[in-house]
């Protein structure tokens, strides 16, 4: 398989190919950067290239490795996908590569992160010197800082200690960089988000381009990154800034957040999302095609539903029946003949499969769905604020206010007062599970809190009756081909 340790479309860097464990130092292209980055059009094109790896990641890899590892969603037992559920992967990701599914694995996440970082680095270095509209120039550089922070954060939450790269590579030697401790990775993320906040404009529903970050999106990412970094004060500060900006609001009906016909309106809550496009040209995700009944039998789900992923019955049962979010799951569906198909017939592998309804698109163009994948939502910011406030100050009235805002929208009573600090934090983590399920979020809540070792073995059914994660599964192993190609890159200690 051909791999790249540097990839700089438009940037003119060396592309190095590795085959198996041998480094093949073949120069594929050298495009001198002085021939580019001359005009406003060049700046826009370079920024567009920096977004492209986001689409590669959200094609499926981000959701598959996170959601299928956790306690909400399980896959139809297919080689490569069930490796995450059963924790049978290795540093070479042998199953994924053997079945040409590396794009569904952490290999894709690693490659996309460093592809995106490289491209963002070139924008940050070269665009400031271009003669163009100054306001737009600042926005472009601000977006690049946001993206570089996002890609570094995506890398560290999946792999732990990772490479920090802030200088574009022109020579082969500049591409060789070792890992930095996680604390240093977060220092860089914070620095980039400070720069993004300074340069990006605030959200405006009339002028903010869909799929592009606002100042408040950078603050929301800052809050979430700080939460993962156990920097409770910074997480609370940034979450409050987003909430107090009044630039975003919860959709009154939680179901409308996932209504493809209302995606423009839903941007009042979807602070930053992967914007799928079913038209050409456009980028899309295959995630919606994995949900729903098999063989495209449920017209509301979309015109190419493969029946490849379902919710655990135990997760469905954990919802209060009054919780409106439970309506985003289902135990039956209506087929193309208008017949109600009961749960026992939903999936060929178990009679207890529960359908996920967050990513329906009845007007999909075959397998091309227009439904967006949320990345940063206002509801999550409320819950970040609730957790950070509780970790700093206990179960205060402010903490209750934040979580109850989300519960009220879901149709639930306010959280029982008088909880201990730890009891309240557990309640927030449970609320996050209900609110953010199937959004590539839950696995990282379990790993950052260490709960994955006790929670995952209980998330079983007759398809996966035994699941035994080990401490090393807190982070994915760095793809072995990347380690082989870079003499300065060391494998995660738990995977050596």
C-alpha positions as CSV (number, residue, x, y, z in Angstrom):
1,X,0.0,0.0,0.0
2,X,1.4,3.4,-0.9
3,X,1.5,5.9,2.1
4,X,2.5,9.5,2.4
5,X,4.2,11.0,5.4
6,X,3.8,14.5,4.0
7,X,1.1,15.7,1.6
8,X,1.0,19.3,0.6
9,X,-1.3,19.9,-2.3
10,X,-0.6,23.4,-3.7
11,X,2.3,23.7,-1.3
12,X,5.1,22.2,-3.2
13,X,6.6,19.8,-0.7
14,X,8.3,16.5,-1.2
15,X,5.9,13.5,-1.2
16,X,7.5,10.4,0.3
17,X,6.1,7.0,-0.4
18,X,6.5,4.0,1.8
19,X,5.8,0.4,0.8
20,X,5.5,-2.1,3.7
21,X,8.4,-1.4,6.1
22,X,10.8,0.1,3.6
23,X,11.2,3.8,2.9
24,X,11.2,4.6,-0.8
25,X,12.6,8.1,-1.1
26,X,11.0,8.9,-4.4
27,X,10.4,12.6,-5.1
28,X,6.9,12.8,-6.7
29,X,6.8,16.5,-7.2
30,X,8.5,19.7,-6.2
31,X,6.5,22.8,-7.0
32,X,8.4,25.9,-5.9
33,X,6.2,27.9,-3.5
34,X,7.3,31.1,-5.1
35,X,5.1,30.2,-8.1
36,X,2.1,30.1,-5.8
37,X,0.6,32.3,-3.0
38,X,0.5,35.4,-5.2
39,X,-3.1,36.3,-5.4
40,X,-6.3,36.3,-3.4
41,X,-7.4,33.3,-5.5
42,X,-4.3,31.4,-4.5
43,X,-5.1,32.1,-0.9
44,X,-8.6,30.8,-1.2
45,X,-7.5,27.7,-3.1
46,X,-4.8,26.9,-0.4
47,X,-7.4,27.3,2.3
48,X,-9.9,25.0,0.5
49,X,-7.1,22.4,0.3
50,X,-6.6,22.6,4.0
51,X,-10.3,21.7,4.5
52,X,-10.2,18.7,2.3
53,X,-8.6,16.3,4.8
54,X,-11.6,17.0,7.0
55,X,-13.8,15.4,4.4
56,X,-11.5,12.4,4.2
57,X,-11.8,11.8,7.9
58,X,-15.5,12.3,8.1
59,X,-16.1,10.0,5.1
60,X,-16.3,7.3,7.8
61,X,-13.2,6.9,9.9
62,X,-13.9,9.3,12.7
63,X,-17.4,7.9,13.4
64,X,-16.4,4.3,12.9
65,X,-13.5,4.1,15.2
66,X,-15.1,6.2,17.9
67,X,-18.8,5.1,17.9
68,X,-18.1,1.4,17.3
69,X,-15.6,1.3,20.2
70,X,-18.1,2.7,22.7
71,X,-21.3,1.5,24.4
72,X,-24.0,3.0,22.2
73,X,-23.5,1.7,18.6
74,X,-22.4,-1.7,17.3
75,X,-21.7,-2.8,13.7
76,X,-23.0,-5.8,11.8
77,X,-20.1,-8.2,12.3
78,X,-18.0,-7.4,9.3
79,X,-14.2,-7.8,9.2
80,X,-12.4,-4.5,9.9
81,X,-15.5,-2.8,11.4
82,X,-15.9,-5.3,14.3
83,X,-12.2,-4.8,15.1
84,X,-13.1,-1.7,17.0
85,X,-15.9,-3.3,18.9
86,X,-13.9,-6.3,19.8
87,X,-10.6,-4.4,20.3
88,X,-8.7,-6.8,18.0
89,X,-6.8,-4.2,15.9
90,X,-3.0,-3.9,16.0
91,X,-0.5,-1.2,15.0
92,X,-0.5,-2.4,11.4
93,X,-4.4,-2.4,11.4
94,X,-4.0,-5.6,9.5
95,X,-7.8,-6.3,9.1
96,X,-8.5,-2.9,7.7
97,X,-5.6,-2.9,5.3
98,X,-6.3,-6.4,4.1
99,X,-9.9,-5.6,3.2
100,X,-9.0,-2.2,1.7
101,X,-10.8,-0.4,4.5
102,X,-7.9,1.6,5.9
103,X,-10.0,4.7,5.1
104,X,-12.3,3.4,7.8
105,X,-9.6,3.2,10.4
106,X,-7.2,5.3,12.5
107,X,-4.8,5.2,9.6
108,X,-7.1,7.6,7.8
109,X,-7.4,9.8,10.9
110,X,-3.6,10.0,11.2
111,X,-3.0,10.7,7.5
112,X,-5.8,13.3,7.4
113,X,-4.6,15.1,10.5
114,X,-1.1,15.6,9.2
115,X,-2.2,16.3,5.6
116,X,-4.4,19.0,7.0
117,X,-1.7,20.4,9.4
118,X,0.8,20.6,6.5
119,X,-1.7,22.5,4.4
120,X,-2.7,24.8,7.2
121,X,1.0,25.5,7.9
122,X,1.5,26.8,4.3
123,X,-1.5,29.0,4.6
124,X,-0.3,30.5,7.9
125,X,3.2,31.1,6.5
126,X,2.4,32.4,3.0
127,X,-1.0,34.1,2.9
128,X,0.0,37.1,5.2
129,X,2.3,38.4,2.5
130,X,-0.3,38.3,-0.3
131,X,-1.7,41.7,-1.4
132,X,-5.5,41.3,-1.0
133,X,-8.5,42.4,1.0
134,X,-7.1,42.6,4.6
135,X,-10.3,41.5,6.3
136,X,-10.6,38.4,4.1
137,X,-6.9,37.7,4.5
138,X,-7.3,37.8,8.3
139,X,-10.2,35.4,8.1
140,X,-8.3,33.0,5.9
141,X,-5.4,32.9,8.3
142,X,-7.8,32.6,11.2
143,X,-9.5,29.6,9.6
144,X,-6.1,28.0,9.0
145,X,-5.2,28.4,12.7
146,X,-8.6,26.8,13.6
147,X,-8.0,23.9,11.3
148,X,-4.4,23.3,12.6
149,X,-5.8,23.3,16.2
150,X,-8.6,21.0,15.2
151,X,-6.3,18.5,13.4
152,X,-3.8,18.5,16.3
153,X,-6.7,17.9,18.8
154,X,-8.1,15.1,16.7
155,X,-4.6,13.5,16.6
156,X,-4.0,13.7,20.3
157,X,-7.4,12.6,21.5
158,X,-6.9,9.4,19.3
159,X,-3.2,8.7,19.7
160,X,-2.0,10.5,22.9
161,X,1.5,11.9,22.5
162,X,1.7,13.0,18.8
163,X,3.8,15.1,16.4
164,X,3.4,18.8,16.7
165,X,4.0,20.4,13.3
166,X,3.9,24.2,12.9
167,X,6.4,24.7,10.1
168,X,5.7,23.6,6.5
169,X,8.1,21.0,5.0
170,X,10.2,21.9,2.0
171,X,12.9,19.2,2.4
172,X,12.7,15.5,3.3
173,X,14.5,16.1,6.6
174,X,11.9,18.7,7.7
175,X,9.2,16.0,7.4
176,X,10.9,13.9,10.1
177,X,9.5,15.0,13.5
178,X,9.2,13.0,16.7
179,X,6.2,13.0,19.1
180,X,5.6,15.6,21.8
181,X,4.1,15.0,25.2
182,X,0.3,15.5,25.2
183,X,0.7,18.6,27.4
184,X,2.8,20.3,24.7
185,X,0.3,19.3,22.0
186,X,-2.4,21.1,24.0
187,X,-0.2,24.2,24.5
188,X,0.0,24.4,20.7
189,X,-3.7,23.9,20.3
190,X,-4.4,26.7,22.8
191,X,-2.0,29.0,21.0
192,X,-3.6,28.3,17.6
193,X,-7.1,28.8,19.0
194,X,-6.1,32.1,20.6
195,X,-4.9,33.2,17.1
196,X,-8.1,32.0,15.5
197,X,-10.3,33.8,18.0
198,X,-8.4,37.0,17.3
199,X,-8.8,36.8,13.6
200,X,-12.2,35.2,12.9
201,X,-15.4,37.2,12.8
202,X,-18.3,36.3,15.0
203,X,-21.1,34.1,13.7
204,X,-23.6,35.8,11.4
205,X,-26.4,33.7,9.9
206,X,-26.3,35.9,6.8
207,X,-22.6,36.1,6.1
208,X,-20.9,33.1,7.8
209,X,-20.2,30.6,5.1
210,X,-21.5,27.1,5.9
211,X,-18.9,24.7,7.0
212,X,-16.5,27.5,8.0
213,X,-15.7,28.3,11.6
214,X,-16.7,31.5,13.4
215,X,-15.0,33.1,16.4
216,X,-17.5,31.3,18.6
217,X,-16.6,28.0,16.9
218,X,-13.0,28.5,17.9
219,X,-14.1,29.2,21.5
220,X,-16.3,26.1,21.5
221,X,-13.4,23.9,20.2
222,X,-11.2,25.6,22.9
223,X,-13.7,24.7,25.6
224,X,-13.9,21.1,24.5
225,X,-10.1,20.7,24.1
226,X,-9.6,22.2,27.5
227,X,-12.2,19.8,29.0
228,X,-10.2,16.9,27.5
229,X,-7.0,18.4,28.9
230,X,-8.7,18.6,32.4
231,X,-8.2,22.3,32.3
232,X,-11.5,23.0,34.0
233,X,-11.1,26.7,34.4
234,X,-10.2,27.3,30.7
235,X,-13.1,24.9,29.6
236,X,-15.6,26.9,31.7
237,X,-14.2,30.2,30.6
238,X,-14.5,29.4,26.9
239,X,-17.9,27.6,27.2
240,X,-19.3,30.7,29.0
241,X,-18.0,33.0,26.3
242,X,-19.8,31.0,23.7
243,X,-23.0,30.9,25.7
244,X,-22.9,34.6,26.7
245,X,-22.2,35.7,23.1
246,X,-25.9,34.9,22.2
247,X,-24.8,34.1,18.7
248,X,-26.3,30.6,18.8
249,X,-29.4,29.0,20.3
250,X,-30.8,25.5,20.8
251,X,-33.3,24.4,18.3
252,X,-36.7,24.3,20.1
253,X,-37.3,20.8,18.9
254,X,-34.3,18.5,19.3
255,X,-35.5,16.4,16.3
256,X,-35.1,19.4,14.0
257,X,-31.3,19.4,14.6
258,X,-31.2,16.2,12.4
259,X,-33.9,17.2,9.9
260,X,-32.1,17.5,6.5
261,X,-34.8,19.9,5.3
262,X,-34.0,22.3,8.2
263,X,-30.2,22.1,8.1
264,X,-29.9,25.9,7.4
265,X,-32.0,26.7,10.4
266,X,-30.1,24.1,12.5
267,X,-26.9,26.1,12.1
268,X,-28.2,28.2,15.0
269,X,-27.2,25.2,17.1
270,X,-24.7,23.4,14.9
271,X,-21.7,25.6,15.6
272,X,-19.4,23.6,13.3
273,X,-20.4,20.6,11.3
274,X,-19.2,18.4,8.4
275,X,-21.4,19.7,5.6
276,X,-22.4,16.8,3.4
277,X,-23.3,17.6,-0.1
278,X,-25.3,15.1,-2.3
279,X,-24.7,17.2,-5.4
280,X,-21.6,17.2,-7.5
281,X,-19.2,18.7,-6.9
282,X,-19.3,18.2,-3.2
283,X,-18.0,16.0,-0.4
284,X,-20.1,13.6,1.5
285,X,-19.9,10.9,4.2
286,X,-20.8,7.2,4.0
287,X,-21.9,7.2,7.6
288,X,-25.7,7.8,6.9
289,X,-25.7,4.8,4.6
290,X,-24.5,2.5,7.4
291,X,-27.6,3.3,9.5
292,X,-31.2,2.3,8.8
293,X,-32.6,-1.1,7.7
294,X,-30.7,-3.2,5.2
295,X,-31.3,-3.2,1.5
296,X,-32.8,0.3,1.3
297,X,-36.1,-0.9,2.7
298,X,-36.8,2.1,4.9
299,X,-37.5,5.1,2.6
300,X,-37.2,7.7,5.3
301,X,-33.6,6.6,6.0
302,X,-32.4,7.1,2.5
303,X,-32.1,5.4,-0.8
304,X,-29.0,3.5,0.0
305,X,-29.3,2.1,3.5
306,X,-27.1,-0.9,4.2
307,X,-28.2,-1.9,7.7
308,X,-24.6,-2.0,8.9
309,X,-24.8,-0.2,12.3
310,X,-27.4,-0.3,15.1
311,X,-27.8,0.9,18.7
312,X,-27.6,-1.5,21.6
313,X,-30.9,-2.4,23.2
314,X,-29.5,-1.5,26.6
315,X,-28.7,2.0,25.4
316,X,-32.3,2.4,24.0
317,X,-33.6,1.1,27.4
318,X,-31.5,3.7,29.3
319,X,-33.7,6.6,28.0
320,X,-36.7,7.9,30.0
321,X,-39.7,7.2,27.7
322,X,-40.5,10.9,28.0
323,X,-37.1,11.9,26.5
324,X,-37.6,13.3,23.1
325,X,-34.2,12.2,22.1
326,X,-35.3,8.6,22.2
327,X,-37.4,9.4,19.1
328,X,-34.0,9.5,17.3
329,X,-33.9,5.7,17.8
330,X,-36.5,3.2,16.7
331,X,-37.5,-0.4,17.2
332,X,-39.5,-0.7,14.0
333,X,-39.7,1.0,10.6
334,X,-42.0,1.4,7.6
335,X,-40.9,-0.3,4.5
336,X,-41.4,0.7,0.9
337,X,-44.8,-1.0,0.8
338,X,-46.0,0.9,3.8
339,X,-45.8,-2.0,6.1
340,X,-44.6,-1.8,9.7
341,X,-41.5,-4.0,10.1
342,X,-41.1,-5.1,13.8
343,X,-37.8,-5.1,15.6
344,X,-37.2,-8.9,15.3
345,X,-36.9,-8.4,11.5
346,X,-34.8,-5.2,11.4
347,X,-31.4,-6.9,11.1
348,X,-30.3,-10.3,9.9
349,X,-27.9,-10.7,12.8
350,X,-30.0,-10.1,15.9
351,X,-33.6,-9.6,16.9
352,X,-32.6,-6.8,19.3
353,X,-31.1,-4.2,16.9
354,X,-32.3,-0.6,17.4
355,X,-32.3,1.8,14.4
356,X,-30.5,5.1,14.6
357,X,-32.4,8.0,13.0
358,X,-30.0,10.9,13.3
359,X,-28.8,10.8,9.7
360,X,-31.9,10.2,7.6
361,X,-32.2,11.7,4.1
362,X,-35.3,10.4,2.3
363,X,-34.2,12.4,-0.8
364,X,-30.7,11.1,-1.0
365,X,-29.1,10.7,-4.3
366,X,-28.4,7.0,-4.0
367,X,-25.6,6.7,-1.4
368,X,-25.0,10.5,-1.5
369,X,-26.7,12.0,1.5
370,X,-27.0,15.8,2.3
371,X,-27.5,15.4,6.0
372,X,-24.7,17.1,8.0
373,X,-22.6,15.5,10.7
374,X,-22.4,17.7,13.8
375,X,-18.9,18.3,15.3
376,X,-19.5,21.2,17.7
377,X,-23.1,21.8,19.0
378,X,-24.4,24.4,21.4
379,X,-26.0,21.6,23.5
380,X,-22.5,20.1,24.0
381,X,-21.2,23.5,25.1
382,X,-23.9,23.7,27.8
383,X,-22.8,20.3,29.1
384,X,-19.1,21.3,28.9
385,X,-20.0,24.2,31.1
386,X,-21.9,22.0,33.5
387,X,-19.1,19.5,33.9
388,X,-16.3,22.1,34.2
389,X,-18.3,24.2,36.8
390,X,-18.9,21.0,38.8
391,X,-15.3,19.9,38.7
392,X,-14.2,23.4,39.9
393,X,-16.9,24.3,42.4
394,X,-19.1,21.2,42.9
395,X,-22.8,20.9,42.0
396,X,-23.6,24.6,42.1
397,X,-26.7,26.3,40.9
398,X,-24.9,27.4,37.8
399,X,-23.9,23.8,37.0
400,X,-27.5,22.7,37.4
401,X,-28.7,25.5,35.2
402,X,-26.4,24.4,32.4
403,X,-27.5,20.8,32.4
404,X,-31.2,21.6,33.0
405,X,-31.2,23.7,29.8
406,X,-30.4,20.6,27.8
407,X,-32.8,18.4,29.8
408,X,-35.7,20.9,29.4
409,X,-35.3,20.9,25.6
410,X,-35.4,17.0,25.7
411,X,-38.7,17.1,27.6
412,X,-37.3,15.9,30.9
413,X,-37.7,17.2,34.4
414,X,-34.8,19.1,36.0
415,X,-32.0,17.1,37.5
416,X,-32.6,16.0,41.1
417,X,-31.0,18.7,43.4
418,X,-28.6,17.8,46.1
419,X,-26.2,15.5,44.2
420,X,-22.7,15.2,45.3
421,X,-19.9,16.5,43.1
422,X,-19.1,13.1,41.7
423,X,-22.8,12.2,41.4
424,X,-23.4,15.4,39.4
425,X,-20.4,14.8,37.1
426,X,-21.7,11.2,36.4
427,X,-25.1,12.7,35.6
428,X,-23.5,15.1,33.1
429,X,-21.6,12.3,31.5
430,X,-24.8,10.3,31.2
431,X,-26.6,13.4,29.7
432,X,-23.8,13.7,27.2
433,X,-24.3,10.1,26.2
434,X,-28.0,10.7,25.6
435,X,-27.6,14.0,23.8
436,X,-24.5,13.2,21.6
437,X,-25.0,9.6,20.7
438,X,-23.7,8.5,17.3
439,X,-21.8,11.8,17.0
440,X,-18.3,10.3,17.5
441,X,-18.2,11.7,21.0
442,X,-18.9,9.0,23.6
443,X,-15.7,7.0,23.3
444,X,-13.6,10.0,24.2
445,X,-15.8,10.6,27.3
446,X,-15.1,7.1,28.4
447,X,-11.4,7.2,27.7
448,X,-10.7,10.7,29.2
449,X,-12.4,9.6,32.4
450,X,-11.0,6.1,32.5
451,X,-14.5,4.6,32.5
452,X,-14.1,2.6,29.3
453,X,-12.6,-0.4,31.3
454,X,-15.7,-0.8,33.4
455,X,-18.4,0.4,31.0
456,X,-17.5,-1.4,27.8
457,X,-17.6,-5.0,29.2
458,X,-21.3,-4.4,30.1
459,X,-22.2,-3.1,26.6
460,X,-22.8,-6.5,25.0
461,X,-25.5,-8.4,23.2
462,X,-25.9,-11.7,21.4
463,X,-23.8,-10.5,18.5
464,X,-20.9,-9.3,20.7
465,X,-21.4,-11.2,24.0
466,X,-17.9,-10.5,25.3
467,X,-15.9,-7.3,25.0
468,X,-12.6,-6.9,26.8
469,X,-10.8,-3.6,26.4
470,X,-7.4,-3.3,27.9
471,X,-5.7,-0.2,29.3
472,X,-3.7,0.2,26.1
473,X,-6.9,0.8,24.2
474,X,-7.3,4.3,25.7
475,X,-5.4,5.4,22.6
476,X,-5.1,3.9,19.2
477,X,-1.6,2.8,18.1
478,X,0.1,5.1,15.7
479,X,-0.1,3.4,12.2
480,X,3.0,1.2,11.9
481,X,3.7,2.3,8.4
482,X,4.1,5.8,9.7
483,X,6.5,4.7,12.4
484,X,8.5,2.7,9.8
485,X,8.7,5.7,7.5
486,X,9.8,8.3,10.1
487,X,13.0,7.4,12.0
488,X,12.1,10.0,14.7
489,X,8.6,8.7,15.3
490,X,8.1,6.2,18.2
491,X,5.1,4.0,18.7
492,X,2.9,4.6,21.7
493,X,4.5,2.9,24.7
494,X,1.5,0.7,25.5
495,X,1.6,-0.6,21.9
496,X,5.4,-1.3,21.6
